[in-house]
Amino acid sequence: MLTIFNDRMAHGAKRCNLSHMTTLSADVFWSFRSPYSYLAARRYRALTEEYDLRINLRPVYPLAIRQPDFFETNHPNWLGYTMRDFVRVAQYLEIPVAPPRPDPIVQNMFTREIAADQPYIFRLTRLGQAAARRGAGLAFADEASRLIWGGTENWHEGDHLAGAATRAGLDFAELEAEAAADAEALDAEIAANQQALEKAGHWGVPTLVFDGEPFFGQDRIDIAVWRMKQAGLEAR
């Protein structure tokens, strides 16, 4: 434990002496089902507009897909507290929030059982990875999550997602076609994202990784910015 602490202190001190004139880059590991990812997306996107910074979206499948028994084995109070805290933080940040209709994950909220058939999350995550291939993953994730968590009913139907893609500067028909035709390769990239997240030292979302250091949670954004400023982050 002491060795890890000393390594982190030395690494941080090294960053303090850095001065970069080039665009800094970070990765954000993100899930379309995560309410905290929703709260973080617009704020990370705003950082890329305020600072000379590129944040690469690296979508992962939510715990309901990666670890289906998570909700059944976790403490009974976990889910209720998480949703209460999410709404409270959204109110504090003045970010609109409403229950997703439908939930990106089909789940029995009484038994917490995850359904075998999942018609939404695979499509969403593949669309997100296809957007990330084009360098617009964060913008698409932000726009799509505003639909899902911001109160848009039947966000998966009509032209809702197409509008989100357009606002992110993307061609939705192209994304949709790629998500269907290249699903296997996209899933391999999504799996690689999960492996990269764990290699960086975490497992949850949203996690921003800068220079190998993970910052987990929407409540660590200011600390991530502080660290990046030590490495020369500058306003545009």
N, C-alpha and C positions, 0 to 999 in steps of 0.2 A: 504493500500500500504506500509506504514512504517513497519507494522508488518511483511509482507512478506519479506521486505528487511532485517530486523533484523534477521529473522529466517534463511535466506540464509547466512548472514554473520556469524552467530553462527555455522551453519552447516559446512561452509567452514573452520572455525577456528578449529572445532573439527577434521576435516579430516587432517589438518596440523600436528596433534599430533599422527596420526596413523602410524604404521610401520608394514607392512605385509610381511611375507616371503612366502605366498602362492600365487597361481595364482589368479589374479584379473579377474573379470567377468563383462561384460557389454552386453546390448542388443542393436541391431541396427534395427530400423524399416525402411523398405525399399520397394521400388516399382520397378517393371521391366519396367514401363513406364516413370519413373522419370529420366530426363537427369542428374540431380544433384546427384541422387543415383548412377548412373554410374560413375561419377567423384569420388565419395567417396569410392566405393567398393574396388578398388585395394589398396587404401591408408589405409583403415581400415584393410584389409587383411595383408598388409605389417607390420602394427603395431603388429599383432599377431605373426609375425615371428621375429620381433625385440625385443619385450618385452614379459615378462611372463604374457600373457594376453589372455583371451578367449573372443571372441565377438560372441554372438549368433544372427544369422539372424532371424528376425521376420517379414516375408513378409506381406504386406497389399495390398489390391486392390487399384489401383490409384483413384484419384478424379473422373475420368470419370465414374467409376463404383459406387463409394460411393456417389457421388454428381453430377449426370449427367448434371445438369443445371449450374454448376460452370462456364464453359467456355462461356456460353451464357449471364450470369449475371455479369461477371467480367468486368473490364474496358477494352475497345477495344485495348488499347496499351499493355495489360498485356502479351499476348501470344507472340507478336512480340519482346518485350523487353526480355522476359525470354529466348527465343531461341538465341537472339543476345548475351546476357550475358553468356549463356551456352557455346557457341562457343568461346567467348573471354576467359573465364576461362580455357577451355580445351587447348587453344593455350598457355596460360600463364603456365599451368602445363605440357605442352608438352605431352598431352594425345590425341591419335588419335580420331577423331570424324567425323561422317558422318550421314546424315539423315537415320533413320531406314527404311529398305525395306524388309518387310512391317512394318508399325507402329504397336506396340503391341496392340494399341487401334484403332479400325476402326472408323474414325471420318471425317466428311466433314470439311476441314480446312477453307472453305469460310464461311459456315453458323455456324460452330463450333458444329453442331449437332452430338451427339454420336449415332452410329448405334445400333439397337436393337440386331443384331447378332454380337457376339464378339468371333471369333474362336481362338484367340491367348492368351489373357490375363489370362483366367481362367486356361488353360493348364499350362502356364508358372508359375503362382503363386502357383498352386498346386504342380508342380514339385519342386519349391523352398521350400515349406513347407515340402515336403517329404524329401528333402535334409537336411533341418534343423533338422528333426527328427533323422538324422544320424550324427548330429554334423558337417556337412560339408556345411551348408547353405550359409555361406559367400563366400566360395570358389566357389560354383556353381553359385551364383549370380554374382560374379566377372567375371567368365568365360563366362557365358551366356550373360551378358551385354556387354562384349567386342564384341560379335557377333552382337548384336542388334544395338549398337551405334557406333561400330567401322568400319562399312562399309561392312559387310558381307551380300550380297544380298541373299534373300530367306533363312534367318537364320533358319526358321522354318521347312525347308525341308531337305531331305537327312540325312547325318550323322553329321550335324553341332552341334546340341544340344547333341548328343551322345558323340561327341568329347569334348564338354565343361564338360560333366559329368565325362568323363574319366580323364580329366586334374584336376578335383576336387577330384579324388579318389573314384568315385561312379560308380555303375552299372546302366547305363541308362535304360536298359530294365526293371530292377527292379523298378526304379523310375516311369517310364511310366505306368507300370502295377498298381502300387499303386495309382498313381494320378487318374487313371480311376476307379479302383475298390473301392477306399476309399474316393471318392470326397466329400461326405457329411461330413465326420469327418474332412477332411482337411479344408474344408470351415469353419467349426466351430472353428478350431484352428486359422485360418486366421482372423476370426471375433474377437476372443479373443485377438489376437495381436493388432487389432485396438483399442479395449477397453483399453488394457494395455497402449498403446501410449497416449490416451486421459487422462487416470488416472495419467500418469506421468507428464502431464502438457502441451502436445502439440498435434498436429493433422496432421502435415505435415511430409514429408520424404525428405532426410534421417534425422532421429533423433537418436542419440545415447543416451542411458539412462544408467548412471552409478550411483549406490548408490541412486537411486530415483531422480537424477537430469538430466533433458533433455538438450541436446546440439543439436540444430536444424541447419541443413545445412552443406554442404561440407566445408564451411568457418569457422566452429567451431571445426575442428579436432584438431588443435594445442591447443586450450583451453581445450578440453576434455582430451588431454594427460597431460597437466599441472595439471588439477584437479586430474587425476589418479596418477600422481607422488606424489602429496600430500598425497595420501592414500597408498603409498609404491610401486608404479609400478617400476619394475626393469627390466633392460635389460637381455636378455637370456644369 
